[in-house]
Amino acid sequence: QVQLVESGGGLVQTGGSLRLSCEASGRTFDFEYHSMAWFRYKASGKDREFVAAISGSGGLIRYRDSVKGRFTVSRENAKNTVYLQMNGLNPEDTAVYYCEADPVRAPWTPPRVNGEYQYWGQGTQVTVSS
């Protein structure tokens, strides 16, 4: 059983910052052999948007175009934790953010930016007021 627990969401004003964390656990879960990603669902709830992804080793990173230069994804494999530092937030970033994990054959496997990841957390709400 794999658990992903997100934290760090909240309400901020435009231009503000938040840092999301996601801690993974599981009896046989090898964190380094999982790409990690952040996806989000906006209020409409219709579309799952890719935000950022990072390979198991941390050496390969992908971002959604609209968050490049504002968001930074990172991971600490020793703590089984992935982070999403969000700066310069704007109302378009308002959404429920989900941490997701995808098993890979090697830690240097490029992370996917679409499709379904195998595991996901319960989500954390990020609200940006104008």
C-alpha positions in Angstrom: 0.0 0.0 0.0 1.4 3.4 -1.1 0.4 6.6 0.6 1.1 10.1 -0.6 0.2 12.9 1.8 0.3 16.5 0.5 0.5 19.5 2.7 1.2 23.2 2.5 -1.8 24.5 0.6 -3.7 27.6 1.7 -4.9 31.1 0.8 -2.6 33.7 -0.5 -2.8 37.0 -2.3 -1.7 37.5 -5.9 2.1 37.6 -6.0 2.4 35.5 -2.9 4.2 32.2 -2.4 3.4 28.7 -1.1 5.5 25.6 -0.7 3.7 22.3 -1.1 5.2 19.1 0.3 4.3 15.5 -0.4 5.6 12.6 1.7 5.4 9.1 0.3 5.3 5.9 2.3 4.7 2.2 1.8 6.2 -1.0 3.0 7.9 -1.8 -0.3 7.9 1.6 -1.8 11.3 2.6 -3.3 11.0 6.4 -3.6 14.0 6.7 -5.9 12.4 4.4 -8.4 9.4 6.6 -8.8 9.0 9.7 -10.9 7.0 12.3 -9.0 4.7 14.9 -10.4 2.3 17.6 -9.4 -1.1 17.9 -11.2 -3.9 20.2 -10.5 -7.7 20.4 -10.9 -9.2 23.8 -11.2 -12.7 24.8 -9.9 -14.4 23.5 -13.0 -13.1 20.0 -12.1 -13.0 18.9 -15.7 -9.4 19.0 -16.7 -6.4 17.6 -14.9 -3.5 19.9 -15.6 0.1 18.8 -15.5 2.2 21.3 -13.4 5.6 19.8 -12.8 7.4 16.5 -12.8 10.8 15.2 -11.6 12.7 12.0 -12.2 13.7 9.6 -9.5 17.2 10.9 -9.4 16.0 14.5 -9.5 18.1 15.2 -12.5 15.3 15.6 -15.1 12.5 18.1 -14.6 9.6 19.2 -16.6 7.2 22.1 -16.2 4.0 23.4 -17.6 4.8 26.5 -19.7 2.6 28.8 -17.6 4.5 28.0 -14.4 8.1 28.1 -15.8 10.2 30.7 -13.9 7.7 30.8 -11.0 7.4 27.2 -9.7 10.3 24.9 -8.7 9.9 21.2 -8.1 12.5 19.3 -6.0 12.8 16.1 -4.0 14.7 14.7 -1.0 15.0 11.0 -1.6 16.3 10.5 1.9 13.0 11.8 3.2 10.7 10.3 0.6 9.4 13.8 -0.1 8.8 15.9 -3.1 8.2 19.7 -3.0 6.7 22.3 -5.1 7.8 25.9 -4.4 5.3 28.3 -5.9 6.2 31.9 -6.3 4.4 34.8 -8.1 1.1 33.1 -7.6 -1.9 34.4 -9.5 -5.6 33.6 -9.5 -5.2 31.2 -12.5 -3.1 29.0 -10.2 -6.1 28.4 -7.9 -6.8 24.7 -7.9 -6.5 21.5 -5.9 -3.0 20.2 -6.3 -2.2 16.5 -6.3 1.1 14.8 -5.8 1.4 11.7 -8.0 3.9 8.9 -8.2 4.9 6.7 -11.2 7.1 3.6 -10.9 10.1 3.6 -13.3 12.8 1.2 -14.3 15.6 3.5 -13.4 15.9 6.8 -11.4 17.1 8.6 -14.5 14.0 7.8 -16.5 12.5 11.0 -17.9 9.2 11.8 -16.0 6.0 11.7 -18.0 4.0 14.9 -18.3 0.7 13.3 -19.3 -1.3 10.2 -18.8 -2.2 8.5 -15.5 0.4 8.1 -12.8 -0.1 5.0 -10.6 -0.5 6.6 -7.2 -1.8 9.9 -6.0 -2.6 11.7 -2.8 -5.7 13.4 -1.4 -4.9 16.8 -2.8 -4.3 20.2 -1.2 -6.3 23.3 -2.0 -4.4 26.4 -3.2 -6.4 29.6 -3.5 -5.0 32.8 -4.8 -7.0 35.9 -4.3 -6.8 38.9 -6.6 
